[in-house]
């Protein structure tokens, strides 16, 4: 969960209000609002750093159709590396010779992507795969 846009907008508005206080010479309210603003922003940053963060990844894997891993086995493999599956799709490519599974996966442990990649590298039936973060 991230509220960067909201925090940015609120910071712009409070900066404008502080500027108005400085412009009209209300120095005590100006000082109080600066201290209060810095305190609130620091508190929010501290709270946000302690909140659990979910990382989302695009995951795409291809198998030869004749040696494809079942969807259930692939789901188990993904979940055993600490991921949950947000969406799952199936596709046949290469004139029906290649089975492709695409999904969006999420985890609170970013290192799971590396462990999953290592497992897939050592899986003989995997032709190719891609694990890419979805955003920030």
URNOR-V88660 format. One record per pair of residues at least 6 apart in sequence whose ideal C-beta (glycine too) atoms are under 8 Angstrom apart, sorted by the first residue. I is the first residue (numbers start at 1). J is the second residue. D is the distance in whole Angstrom. If there is no record, write none. Layout:
i=(I & I)
j=(J & J)
d=(D & D)
//
This chain:
i=(1 & 1 & 2 & 2 & 3 & 7 & 7 & 11 & 11 & 14 & 14 & 17 & 18 & 18 & 18 & 18 & 21 & 21 & 21 & 21 & 22 & 52 & 53 & 54 & 54 & 54 & 55 & 55 & 55 & 55 & 55 & 55 & 55 & 56 & 56 & 56 & 56 & 56 & 56 & 56 & 57 & 57 & 57 & 57 & 57 & 57 & 57 & 57 & 57 & 57 & 58 & 58 & 58 & 58 & 58 & 58 & 58 & 58 & 59 & 59 & 59 & 59 & 59 & 59 & 59 & 59 & 59 & 60 & 60 & 60 & 60 & 60 & 60 & 61 & 61 & 61 & 61 & 61 & 61 & 61 & 61 & 62 & 62 & 62 & 62 & 62 & 62 & 62 & 62 & 63 & 63 & 63 & 63 & 63 & 63 & 63 & 63 & 64 & 64 & 64 & 64 & 64 & 65 & 65 & 65 & 65 & 65 & 67 & 68 & 68 & 69 & 69 & 69 & 69 & 71 & 71 & 71 & 74 & 75 & 75 & 77 & 77 & 78 & 78 & 78 & 78 & 79 & 81 & 81 & 81 & 81 & 81 & 82 & 82 & 82 & 82 & 83 & 83 & 83 & 83 & 83 & 84 & 84 & 84 & 85 & 85 & 85 & 86 & 86 & 86 & 86 & 87 & 87 & 88 & 88 & 88 & 89 & 89 & 89 & 90 & 90 & 90 & 91 & 91 & 91 & 91 & 92 & 92 & 92 & 93 & 93 & 98 & 104 & 107 & 113 & 113 & 116 & 117 & 117 & 120 & 120)
j=(51 & 53 & 48 & 136 & 48 & 41 & 44 & 37 & 41 & 33 & 37 & 33 & 30 & 33 & 34 & 37 & 27 & 29 & 30 & 33 & 30 & 108 & 108 & 106 & 107 & 108 & 106 & 107 & 108 & 109 & 110 & 113 & 133 & 86 & 104 & 105 & 106 & 133 & 134 & 135 & 83 & 104 & 105 & 106 & 107 & 113 & 131 & 132 & 133 & 134 & 102 & 103 & 104 & 130 & 131 & 132 & 133 & 134 & 78 & 102 & 103 & 104 & 105 & 116 & 129 & 130 & 131 & 100 & 101 & 102 & 103 & 129 & 130 & 74 & 100 & 101 & 120 & 126 & 128 & 129 & 130 & 93 & 98 & 99 & 100 & 126 & 127 & 128 & 129 & 69 & 98 & 99 & 100 & 101 & 125 & 126 & 127 & 97 & 98 & 99 & 125 & 127 & 92 & 96 & 97 & 98 & 99 & 125 & 99 & 125 & 77 & 123 & 125 & 126 & 88 & 90 & 101 & 101 & 85 & 88 & 116 & 119 & 85 & 103 & 105 & 116 & 85 & 107 & 112 & 115 & 116 & 119 & 107 & 108 & 109 & 112 & 105 & 106 & 107 & 112 & 116 & 105 & 106 & 107 & 103 & 104 & 105 & 103 & 104 & 105 & 106 & 103 & 104 & 101 & 102 & 103 & 101 & 102 & 103 & 99 & 100 & 101 & 99 & 100 & 101 & 102 & 98 & 99 & 100 & 99 & 100 & 127 & 134 & 113 & 131 & 133 & 131 & 129 & 131 & 126 & 129)
d=(6 & 8 & 7 & 7 & 8 & 7 & 7 & 8 & 7 & 7 & 5 & 7 & 6 & 5 & 6 & 7 & 8 & 5 & 4 & 6 & 5 & 5 & 7 & 5 & 7 & 6 & 7 & 6 & 7 & 8 & 5 & 8 & 7 & 7 & 6 & 7 & 5 & 7 & 4 & 7 & 8 & 7 & 5 & 7 & 8 & 6 & 5 & 6 & 6 & 6 & 7 & 8 & 6 & 7 & 7 & 5 & 8 & 6 & 7 & 7 & 5 & 7 & 5 & 8 & 7 & 7 & 5 & 7 & 7 & 5 & 8 & 7 & 4 & 7 & 7 & 5 & 7 & 6 & 8 & 4 & 8 & 7 & 5 & 7 & 5 & 7 & 5 & 5 & 7 & 6 & 7 & 5 & 8 & 8 & 5 & 6 & 6 & 7 & 7 & 8 & 7 & 6 & 7 & 6 & 6 & 6 & 5 & 5 & 4 & 7 & 8 & 8 & 6 & 8 & 7 & 7 & 7 & 6 & 6 & 8 & 8 & 7 & 6 & 7 & 6 & 7 & 7 & 8 & 5 & 5 & 4 & 7 & 5 & 8 & 5 & 4 & 4 & 7 & 5 & 6 & 7 & 7 & 6 & 7 & 5 & 8 & 6 & 7 & 4 & 7 & 6 & 6 & 5 & 7 & 8 & 5 & 7 & 5 & 7 & 8 & 7 & 6 & 8 & 4 & 8 & 7 & 7 & 6 & 7 & 8 & 5 & 7 & 7 & 8 & 5 & 8 & 6 & 7 & 6 & 5 & 5)
//
